[in-house]
Amino acid sequence: MNICVVGTGYVGLVTGAVFADLGNDVICVDNVREKIEGLKQGRMPIYEPGLEEMVARNVADGRLTFTTSLADGVKRSELVFIAVGTPAKTNGETDLSAVEDVARAIARAMDSYKVIVNKSTVPVGTGDLVREIIAKNQPRPVAFDVVSNPEFLREGSAIEDTLRPDRIVIGAPTQQVAMTLLELYAQLGRPMIITDVPSAEMIKYASNAFLAAKISFVNAIANVCELAGADVTQVIKGLGLDPRIGPAFLQAGLGFGGACLPKDVESLIQTAATLGYDFKLLKSVAEINRERAQHFVETMRKALGPLDDMVVAVLGLAFKPNTDDMREAKSVEVVALLHEAGATIKAYDPVATENARRLLPRGVTYCASPYEAAEKADALALVTEWNEFKFLNLERLRSLMRRPVIFDGRNLYEPDRMRRLGFEYYSVGRRPILPA
């Protein structure tokens, strides 16, 4: 098939690269000229394992091209995927301005029947909005259909999630239109569900809201465990073995971040309010998540005393492992609170340092290794659970620190091991390991 993908962020670029890898002719469009020129030269605007190699392979084979001309992309394609950003407004509503701009541009460029596919995460009713905008802005009437095909990618495993998704959701106005996408996805051999457009839009928001609720629930349980002297990891094990609950997303820590969960939770709260429903449950999910960084730094303050003039090593800055994405990263909140308290911060992240520089306070020292960050530190805060942190030489780390105390915001280490190694150790929802 001939496919146009508008937007070369996480969703658009991964989607375009995978479709090309499956044998389709794909043209990716973006209005940022520097990004397109970089992609033509093989430079990725994002970090995602395996993406650079996949893009290079399909560019070399002639199946994947990049342009700033949306009109050219639309004219050459049967399917046009809209995969532009939909950030949150200050009130939590979704900013659809980029989607609206693209819809108007598609309308002006359309010269034959097209299927327009909303891949961006958008509120219920956006399919109708896109259809109205296109119909209103066409120079002459041209037939088209609008489909919802929400993505369920996880940054850090986006290619795997695109090639082997749990399910493929297609929201279409008719069965005939749905068949176009069924044909596109058929070779993946994955479960597909065909719905109307509003239901597909709702599936995306409901999925992310439920995952966020699991995270906030287990973090609230962790708070109770800390007060009761229970071990949240044992509680989670007991919960997760119940097949009605399952272990996925039951991980106590600093809460959720990134470009999806925080934004989608707030958007669904606002959408519900617009429709006349007060989503109190989801408001609590968001509030619990907002409290996590403050709770973490307060634990540090109780253990260390005043933080002014203390040196704190922060390991992990990206919002999750295997990405350089700093959007809604918990490190931003934690570092800001430590900075306000007067602490000196030495930070390390395997790939997100350059993006972090634009968001973190001036005065943060960026280090080339975890060991450099730990040198002469009064405390170490583990914020992102990169795999390399599991395999640190903890004896070496301890020898470098001025005071061997670790605050583990992701429960990466076993308390008994930390006791044997001589650390003072604080984690989430578990009893602290105190100095003898």
Stockholm file with secondary structure:
# STOCKHOLM 1.0

chainA/1-436         MNICVVGTGYVGLVTGAVFADLGNDVICVDNVREKIEGLKQGRMPIYEPGLEEMVARNVADGRLTFTTSLADGVKRSELVFIAVGTPAKTNGETDLSAVEDVARAIARAMDSYKVIVNKSTVPVGTGDLVREIIAKNQPRPVAFDVVSNPEFLREGSAIEDTLRPDRIVIGAPTQQVAMTLLELYAQLGRPMIITDVPSAEMIKYASNAFLAAKISFVNAIANVCELAGADVTQVIKGLGLDPRIGPAFLQAGLGFGGACLPKDVESLIQTAATLGYDFKLLKSVAEINRERAQHFVETMRKALGPLDDMVVAVLGLAFKPNTDDMREAKSVEVVALLHEAGATIKAYDPVATENARRLLPRGVTYCASPYEAAEKADALALVTEWNEFKFLNLERLRSLMRRPVIFDGRNLYEPDRMRRLGFEYYSVGRRPILPA
#=GR chainA/1-436 SS CEEEEECCSHHHHHHHHHHHHTTCEEEEECSCHHHHHHHHTTCCSSCCTTHHHHHHHHHHTTSEEEESCHHHHHHTCSEEEECCCCCBCTTSCBCCHHHHHHHHHHHHHCCSCEEEEECSCCCTTHHHHHHHHHHHHCSSCCCEEEEECCCCCCTTSHHHHHHSCSCEEEECSSHHHHHHHHHHHGGGCCCEEEECHHHHHHHHHHHHHHHHHHHHHHHHHHHHHHHHTCCHHHHHHHHHTSTTTCSTTCCCSSCCCSSSHHHHHHHHHHHHHHHTCCCHHHHHHHHHHHHHHHHHHHHHHHHHCCCTTCEEEEECCSSSTTCCCCTTCHHHHHHHHHHHTTCEEEEECSSCHHHHHTTSCTTCEECSSHHHHHTTCSEEEECSCCHHHHTCCHHHHHHHCSSCEEEETTCCSCHHHHHHTTCEEECSSSCCBCCC
#=GC SS_cons         CEEEEECCSHHHHHHHHHHHHTTCEEEEECSCHHHHHHHHTTCCSSCCTTHHHHHHHHHHTTSEEEESCHHHHHHTCSEEEECCCCCBCTTSCBCCHHHHHHHHHHHHHCCSCEEEEECSCCCTTHHHHHHHHHHHHCSSCCCEEEEECCCCCCTTSHHHHHHSCSCEEEECSSHHHHHHHHHHHGGGCCCEEEECHHHHHHHHHHHHHHHHHHHHHHHHHHHHHHHHTCCHHHHHHHHHTSTTTCSTTCCCSSCCCSSSHHHHHHHHHHHHHHHTCCCHHHHHHHHHHHHHHHHHHHHHHHHHCCCTTCEEEEECCSSSTTCCCCTTCHHHHHHHHHHHTTCEEEEECSSCHHHHHTTSCTTCEECSSHHHHHTTCSEEEECSCCHHHHTCCHHHHHHHCSSCEEEETTCCSCHHHHHHTTCEEECSSSCCBCCC
//
